[in-house]
Amino acid sequence: MYQTLYRKYRPQNFDEVVGQQVIVKTLKNAILNQRLNHAYLFTGPRGTGKTSIAKIFAKTINCSNLQGTNPCNECESCLQILNKQSIDIIEIDAASNNGVDEIRELRSKASLVPTVGKYKVYIIDEVHMLTQGAFNALLKTLEEPPSHIVFILATTEPHKIPATIISRCQRFDFKKIAKEDMITKLRFITEKENVTVEDNAYDEIISQSDGCMRDALSILDQVIAFSDNHVTLENVHEINGTLPETELIDFIKNIKNQEYEQIFYKIEQYENLGKNYIKLSEELMSVLRNILLFMNVPNYTLDDNRKSFYADIVSLFTVKELMEYIKKINEYLFEMKKTNNVRILFEMMIVSLMQKEQNLDVIPTITPVKSEKESAIKNVESTKTESSFKEDTQIEAGIEQFKNKNTVEVIKSLEPLNISNEEEMAITKHEQTKLDSKTMEKIRTLQKIRINNTLYGFNKQKMLEIKSKLEEVKKLLIDKEYSNYASMILDAEVKVASEDHIVFLCKNERMEIEFLQNLPYIDRTLERIYNKKMYSVSINLENWEIIKKEFNSKLKKYEWIEEPADITEYYENQKKQTSMIDNFFGDIVEYS
């Protein structure tokens, strides 16, 4: 029966191991100096030699006739291991034996002495799959095992292993195998198999395997079967559903030049050829990365033959455009891996990349089917999220064009906010309960000034910092002096911010007005959080959409406007009203 290449050429001693020189040397020295640990943890990417080295180590420490640090493969222990008849080397697949009962059985048998070799070795593969109860059952045995027991735990996800287990093991972190080491190994195997392989085919196989030796050998095995013992680059592309680099560069040129007809004709061809759209997207991102590198460090990764491919296309892009392309493809890739309609998302991605106004695009989100009630809630939330995403990217892209450091003290040039009749009636009704219309008019003017100044000095990084620290407002909810204002802040959402200005979006007009009528106290609350003077303002969703549209149109020039030095005079009537209530009722009154 035919044996696959990765099994046929699995290393049988330390000298045959590809890469991992540091780990091999450490284990060799431990064997030579008889400094064996009772438990080892092998972590790292798949196909990098964890299980292979575990088996070599187990065979080596049990060999009765060591040849330096390599097993003799002739003694009874070695022969039993080679023939898979040894009962001293126990391999456990934790993915299917992850319960407490299996670990208890392991513990009960651990006290039994080895039959032939010096040590009984337990190799537990995918150890992160054990349950919490199984880890607890293993803990004591792992800490103080019998002198003839050695545990080797192997995993690709060490972060899922409890710290109590890791601390009792000697840990080895396996790395991805270097390209040079993989080429040497692949050449050795193809010579043994009497197969000829083109040099660029080796490069493509290694690129597809991403540092995983087992994946490289699996791809090679498949390509050899397809190509009748002569492997070309085209064979590798056909097997993996990928494209040659020259075709990818032409495809990117089509995108840049907005050649819709050419693009969709090619996509139809890729569909007929069974191309993998996820791999195709990853390759596009890789080529864009190479263009970016060629633009800045042309001698970094590309050889002389490949440089000619990139020389023509570099002049078509700026660094910023390349970064946007890579970011967008990466975001679409995340969604492609969650849906069955990969082609549709791929076409959406390409159309998105071809748009001149890239900041208008929104990455679609694939969500599981929900009930009607859940879907309605999700639709409201996704609308809010999409609006936030558009607004952040557009403001960041456009803000530099509007900055002007001239101070303008005249506020008459401010255009009034567009307010519907219903909203005006709601405001009037609410204002009658607290502030008169004249005072509210002043506060509305202050609202326009603060929104204007926030947009003038908008800074994406500062907004992220402000959002991250805003959680500290929750601590003030139990403070009688600040609780009402902290609640108002938490009920609103930060939409845009600068160094010391914040615009909050309120869910409705009532909350907006409540916020505006308490600005001095909200400013004071924010000052306590940020340890500096802050200028806040609120706005409702309808009016924010108008302002955002105006800002993104790039038609209005934003200039700094000085606000009144003391805004507390606007709120004198409110203070008097509060004072009268306090005189009558004292501390039994709670304000909402």
Secondary structure, 3 states (H helix, E strand, C coil): CCCCHHHHCCCCCHHHCCCCHHHHHHHHHHHHCCCCCCEEEEECCCCCCHHHHHHHHHHHHHCCCCECCECCCCCHHHHHHHCCCCCCEEEEECCCCCCHHHHHHHHHHHCCCCCCCCCEEEEEECHHHCCHHHHHHHHHHHHCCCCCEEEEEEECCHHHCCHHHHCCCEEEECCCCCHHHHHHHHHHHHHHCCCEECHHHHHHHHHHHCCCHHHHHHHHHHHHHHHCCEECHHHHHHHHCCCCHHHHHHHHHHHHCCCHHHHHHHHHHHHHCCCCHHHHHHHHHHHHHHHHHHHHCCCCCCCHHHHHHHHCCHHHCCHHHHHHHHHHHHHHHHHHCCCCCHHHHHHHHHHHHHCCCHHHCCCCCCCCCCCHHHHHHHHHHHHHHHHHHHHHHHHHHHHHHHCCCCEECCCCCCCCCCCCHHHHHHHHHHHHHHCCHHHHHHHHHHHHHHHHHHHHCCCHHHHHHHHHHHHHHHHHHHCCCCHHHHHHHHHCEEEEECCCEEEEEECCHHHHHHHHCCHHHHHHHHHHHHCCCCEEEEEEHHHHHHHHHHHHCCCCCCCEECCCCCCHHHHHHHHHHHHHHHHHHHHHCCCC
